[in-house]
Amino acid sequence: MPLVDLTTAKLHLRVTESAEDTLLTIWEAVAEQQVAAFLNRNIYADQAALDAAVAAAPGTLATATTAYEAAVDAAWQISDEVDRSAALKYAAEAYAKAQTDSDRAQRGMVVNETAKAAILLSLGALYEHRGDAAGGELPESAKSLLWPYRVGMGV
């Protein structure tokens, strides 16, 4: 379920026709992903969805831990050192992704008007710069709105 409905997106872009609805739906999803990535947290449509994600995160991480341990054990059975090293690397990468996904879920937030505005700004940039690599970056105006909600920024 999109965090910004198509009608609102079209109003923001001043689009009245339906010819580009499919593209706008895709770009809206990309804009949501950009905003969530910048925030280092997932964004949920409502409190129930956030609560469900937070409740599921420990179980999902436990499953990933079990899979990681099994992958490491299997990797150590590989006799070729290069292949073993690659298998260990892939296991570690998959586990790191699971940890990141769990962190993003547990730090999640319910969508607010600021996040919606940032999504619309990003959508506008994608729409305006279609086909241009520069359009794939979150606009500075969106970043300015989102800074107070950003978590776990690292270095």
Buried (B, 14 or more C-beta within 10 A) or exposed (E): EBBBEBEBBBEBBEBEEEEBEEEBEEBBBBBBEBBBEBBBBBBBEEEEBBEEBBEEBEEBBEEBEEBBEEBBEEBEEBEEEEEBEEBBEEBBEBBEEBBEBBBBBBBBBBBEEBBBBBBBBBBBBBBEBEEEEEBEBBBEBBBEBBEEBEEEEEE
